[in-house]
Amino acid sequence: MKKILITGAGSYIGTNVECYLQSQGNYKVVTVDTKGDAWRNIDYSKYDVVFHVAGIAHVNADPKLKPLYYQVNRDLTIEVARYAKSHGVRQFIFMSSQIVFHESKSLKSEVLTSETKENPNGFYGDSKLQAEIGLKELESDTFKVCILRPPMIYGPNAKGNFPRLAKLASITPIFPNWHNKRSMLYIDNLSEFVKQVIDRELRGTFYPQNRELSDTVEIIRYLAKLCGHKIWITKLLNPFIWLFSFILQPINKMFATYYYDSSMSNYGFDYQIVSLEDSLKRIAESINKK
């Protein structure tokens, strides 16, 4: 039986991965809060794996918060990893982010490949990248470091941009016909990926994503249909998308083409267990229940 400690109690990812692993059997999962010193009071020698999900999410770019981002996303991560290593934990899995490459700041189309270099353009991405660098310095034959750089993670009851997009699909009467391509990762696909990483005792840097790329327009269209909501999708609004992209960053997040080349996300095992269509059906069901 694999024994896993999740550092970051109450997080969306941690909670869902814990439930998923418990449902699969042969896993004992414990979560611990990283606020304060509670995480230091755990006997790490009992665990095979530490899955570190604690961190400040990418929700506020207020410069006043910059020191806190580095304190939590970088310093705490390295401190927990060092502590885990000293107590004999054999594998450390870190939730990094696609944004270590950079965040979309325009509507310019970009495809991330194995040749793309990390170049974060904000302190969220840089704090994650700095954590990765520190973790790699701790790696050894007996301490495997596994870094996950997922795109946007979504699912029922998730926080962040996707729930707002899903809600918009159920209420807006009109939407621009601006097609794009985005990498996304459904929460169950992430959970299965983590399971495979643990089972196979993997190390290295990984880029999990859904099998299908996403299109914001088609997501809106599909969710609106599932929610029984009529929506007019028109190119008449496209000039406004282009114009406002220069002054409103959320426009670029929603409509820019920005994705991983599919070859970066194939690892010889199946973790993309839920299709994009089925994931949207599940989300629509959760919306309709509210």
C-alpha positions as CSV (number, residue, x, y, z in Angstrom):
1,M,0.0,0.0,0.0
2,K,1.3,3.4,-1.0
3,K,1.2,6.0,1.7
4,I,0.8,9.6,0.5
5,L,0.9,12.9,2.4
6,I,-0.7,15.8,0.7
7,T,0.6,19.2,1.9
8,G,-2.2,21.8,1.4
9,A,-5.3,20.7,3.2
10,G,-8.6,22.0,1.9
11,S,-7.3,22.9,-1.6
12,Y,-9.4,22.0,-4.6
13,I,-6.6,19.9,-6.2
14,G,-5.6,18.2,-3.0
15,T,-9.1,17.3,-2.0
16,N,-10.0,15.8,-5.3
17,V,-6.8,13.9,-5.7
18,E,-7.2,12.5,-2.2
19,C,-10.8,11.4,-2.9
20,Y,-9.7,9.9,-6.3
21,L,-6.8,7.9,-4.8
22,Q,-8.9,6.6,-1.9
23,S,-11.5,5.4,-4.3
24,Q,-8.9,3.4,-6.2
25,G,-7.8,1.3,-3.2
26,N,-4.3,0.4,-2.1
27,Y,-3.6,4.0,-1.1
28,K,-3.5,5.6,2.3
29,V,-3.8,9.4,1.9
30,V,-3.4,12.0,4.7
31,T,-3.6,15.8,4.2
32,V,-2.0,18.4,6.3
33,D,-2.3,22.2,6.5
34,T,0.8,24.2,5.7
35,K,-0.4,27.3,7.5
36,G,1.7,27.6,10.7
37,D,3.8,24.6,11.8
38,A,1.2,21.8,11.6
39,W,3.1,20.3,8.7
40,R,6.2,19.9,10.8
41,N,4.4,17.8,13.4
42,I,3.8,14.9,11.0
43,D,6.0,11.8,11.0
44,Y,7.1,12.0,7.3
45,S,9.0,8.7,7.7
46,K,5.7,6.9,7.4
47,Y,5.1,8.2,3.9
48,D,6.3,7.1,0.5
49,V,5.2,10.2,-1.3
50,V,4.6,13.9,-0.6
51,F,2.3,15.6,-3.0
52,H,2.8,19.3,-2.5
53,V,-0.2,21.4,-3.6
54,A,0.1,24.3,-1.1
55,G,0.6,27.7,-2.7
56,I,-1.0,31.0,-3.5
57,A,-3.1,30.7,-6.6
58,H,-2.8,33.0,-9.6
59,V,-5.6,35.3,-8.7
60,N,-4.1,38.6,-7.7
61,A,-1.2,40.5,-9.3
62,D,-1.1,43.2,-6.7
63,P,2.7,44.1,-6.4
64,K,2.2,44.3,-2.6
65,L,1.7,40.5,-2.6
66,K,4.9,39.7,-4.4
67,P,7.0,38.9,-1.3
68,L,4.2,36.6,-0.1
69,Y,4.1,34.7,-3.4
70,Y,7.8,33.9,-3.1
71,Q,7.5,33.1,0.6
72,V,4.7,30.5,-0.1
73,N,5.2,29.3,-3.6
74,R,9.0,29.1,-3.5
75,D,10.4,29.1,0.1
76,L,7.7,26.9,1.7
77,T,7.9,24.4,-1.1
78,I,11.7,24.0,-0.8
79,E,11.4,23.9,3.0
80,V,8.8,21.1,2.9
81,A,10.8,19.2,0.4
82,R,14.0,19.4,2.4
83,Y,12.1,18.3,5.5
84,A,10.5,15.3,3.6
85,K,13.9,14.3,2.2
86,S,15.5,14.3,5.6
87,H,12.8,12.0,6.9
88,G,13.2,9.4,4.1
89,V,10.4,10.3,1.8
90,R,11.3,8.8,-1.6
91,Q,9.2,10.9,-4.0
92,F,8.1,14.5,-4.0
93,I,5.5,15.7,-6.4
94,F,5.2,19.4,-7.0
95,M,2.2,21.3,-8.6
96,S,3.9,23.9,-10.7
97,S,2.2,25.6,-13.6
98,Q,2.2,26.2,-17.4
99,I,2.8,29.9,-16.5
100,V,6.4,29.2,-15.8
101,F,6.8,29.7,-19.6
102,H,4.9,32.9,-19.5
103,E,1.3,34.2,-19.3
104,S,-0.6,35.3,-22.4
105,K,-0.4,39.1,-22.6
106,S,-1.9,39.5,-26.1
107,L,-4.0,37.6,-28.6
108,K,-0.9,36.3,-30.4
109,S,-1.1,32.6,-31.0
110,E,1.6,30.5,-29.2
111,V,2.4,26.8,-29.2
112,L,4.6,25.5,-26.4
113,T,7.0,22.8,-27.5
114,S,9.9,20.9,-26.0
115,E,12.2,23.7,-27.3
116,T,10.3,26.5,-25.5
117,K,12.3,28.1,-22.8
118,E,10.9,29.2,-19.4
119,N,10.4,33.0,-19.4
120,P,7.8,34.0,-16.7
121,N,6.4,37.5,-17.1
122,G,4.9,37.7,-13.6
123,F,5.8,36.9,-10.0
124,Y,3.4,34.0,-9.8
125,G,5.1,32.2,-12.7
126,D,8.6,33.2,-11.5
127,S,7.9,32.0,-7.9
128,K,6.9,28.6,-9.2
129,L,9.9,28.4,-11.5
130,Q,12.2,29.3,-8.6
131,A,10.6,26.6,-6.5
132,E,11.4,24.1,-9.3
133,I,15.0,25.1,-9.4
134,G,15.3,24.7,-5.6
135,L,13.7,21.2,-5.8
136,K,16.0,20.0,-8.5
137,E,19.0,20.9,-6.3
138,L,17.5,18.5,-3.6
139,E,17.0,15.6,-6.0
140,S,19.1,12.4,-5.5
141,D,18.9,8.7,-6.1
142,T,16.8,8.2,-3.0
143,F,14.7,11.4,-3.4
144,K,12.8,11.6,-6.7
145,V,11.4,15.0,-7.7
146,C,8.4,15.1,-10.0
147,I,7.3,18.5,-11.3
148,L,3.9,18.9,-12.9
149,R,3.3,21.9,-15.2
150,P,-0.4,21.7,-16.0
151,P,-2.5,24.2,-17.9
152,M,-5.7,25.5,-16.4
153,I,-7.3,22.8,-14.2
154,Y,-11.1,22.8,-14.1
155,G,-13.9,20.7,-12.8
156,P,-17.2,20.9,-10.9
157,N,-17.0,23.4,-8.0
158,A,-13.5,24.5,-9.1
159,K,-12.4,28.1,-8.4
160,G,-10.8,30.5,-10.9
161,N,-11.6,31.5,-14.4
162,F,-13.4,28.5,-15.7
163,P,-16.3,28.6,-13.3
164,R,-16.9,32.2,-14.4
165,L,-16.8,31.1,-18.0
166,A,-19.3,28.4,-17.3
167,K,-21.6,30.7,-15.5
168,L,-21.4,33.2,-18.3
169,A,-22.5,30.5,-20.8
170,S,-25.7,30.1,-18.8
171,I,-26.7,33.8,-18.7
172,T,-25.2,35.8,-21.5
173,P,-27.5,36.4,-24.6
174,I,-24.5,37.1,-26.9
175,F,-20.9,36.1,-27.3
176,P,-18.1,36.9,-29.7
177,N,-17.2,34.4,-32.4
178,W,-13.5,34.5,-31.7
179,H,-12.1,30.9,-31.9
180,N,-8.9,29.8,-30.3
181,K,-7.0,26.8,-29.0
182,R,-6.2,26.2,-25.3
183,S,-4.7,23.4,-23.3
184,M,-6.8,22.5,-20.3
185,L,-6.8,19.6,-17.8
186,Y,-9.9,18.1,-16.2
187,I,-9.5,17.4,-12.5
188,D,-10.1,13.6,-12.9
189,N,-7.4,13.4,-15.6
190,L,-5.0,15.2,-13.3
191,S,-5.9,12.8,-10.5
192,E,-5.3,9.8,-12.7
193,F,-2.0,11.3,-13.8
194,V,-0.9,11.7,-10.2
195,K,-1.8,8.1,-9.6
196,Q,0.3,6.9,-12.5
197,V,3.2,9.1,-11.4
198,I,3.0,7.5,-7.9
199,D,2.6,3.9,-9.2
200,R,5.5,4.2,-11.6
201,E,7.6,6.2,-9.2
202,L,8.4,8.7,-11.9
203,R,10.7,11.7,-11.7
204,G,11.2,14.7,-14.0
205,T,9.1,17.4,-15.5
206,F,5.7,16.7,-17.0
207,Y,3.0,18.5,-19.0
208,P,-0.3,16.7,-18.5
209,Q,-3.3,18.0,-20.5
210,N,-6.6,16.8,-21.9
211,R,-6.5,14.8,-25.1
212,E,-8.5,17.5,-26.9
213,L,-7.6,21.1,-27.1
214,S,-10.3,23.6,-26.0
215,D,-12.0,26.4,-27.9
216,T,-13.6,29.1,-25.8
217,V,-16.4,29.7,-28.3
218,E,-17.3,26.0,-28.5
219,I,-17.2,25.6,-24.7
220,I,-19.6,28.5,-24.4
221,R,-21.8,27.1,-27.1
222,Y,-21.9,23.6,-25.7
223,L,-22.4,24.7,-22.1
224,A,-25.2,27.0,-23.1
225,K,-26.9,24.2,-24.9
226,L,-26.6,21.8,-22.0
227,C,-28.0,24.4,-19.7
228,G,-31.0,25.1,-22.0
229,H,-29.9,28.6,-22.6
230,K,-30.1,30.4,-26.0
231,I,-27.1,32.4,-27.1
232,W,-26.2,34.3,-30.2
233,I,-22.5,33.9,-31.2
234,T,-21.5,36.6,-33.6
235,K,-18.4,38.0,-35.3
236,L,-19.9,41.5,-34.8
237,L,-18.2,41.6,-31.4
238,N,-14.8,40.5,-32.6
239,P,-13.4,44.1,-33.2
240,F,-14.2,44.8,-29.5
241,I,-12.2,41.7,-28.5
242,W,-9.2,42.9,-30.4
243,L,-9.5,46.4,-29.0
244,F,-10.1,45.5,-25.4
245,S,-7.2,43.0,-25.5
246,F,-4.8,45.9,-25.2
247,I,-6.3,47.1,-21.9
248,L,-8.0,44.2,-20.3
249,Q,-5.8,41.2,-19.4
250,P,-8.8,38.8,-18.8
251,I,-9.6,39.1,-22.6
252,N,-6.2,37.6,-23.5
253,K,-6.7,34.8,-20.9
254,M,-10.1,34.0,-22.4
255,F,-9.4,34.3,-26.2
256,A,-5.7,33.8,-26.9
257,T,-4.4,30.6,-28.5
258,Y,-1.9,29.2,-26.1
259,Y,-1.3,25.4,-25.8
260,Y,1.1,22.6,-25.4
261,D,2.1,20.6,-28.4
262,S,0.4,17.2,-27.9
263,S,3.7,15.3,-28.1
264,M,4.7,16.9,-24.8
265,S,1.8,15.2,-23.0
266,N,2.2,11.6,-24.2
267,Y,3.9,9.3,-21.7
268,G,3.0,5.8,-22.7
269,F,0.1,5.4,-20.2
270,D,-3.5,6.5,-20.4
271,Y,-4.5,9.2,-17.9
272,Q,-6.9,11.2,-20.2
273,I,-9.8,9.1,-18.9
274,V,-12.5,11.8,-19.3
275,S,-13.1,13.5,-22.6
276,L,-13.6,17.2,-23.0
277,E,-17.2,16.7,-23.9
278,D,-17.9,14.4,-20.9
279,S,-16.2,16.9,-18.6
280,L,-18.4,19.7,-19.8
281,K,-21.5,17.6,-19.3
282,R,-20.4,17.0,-15.7
283,I,-19.9,20.7,-15.1
284,A,-23.3,21.6,-16.7
285,E,-24.9,19.1,-14.4
286,S,-23.3,20.8,-11.4
287,I,-24.5,24.2,-12.6
288,N,-28.0,23.0,-13.2
289,K,-28.2,21.6,-9.7
290,K,-27.5,25.1,-8.2
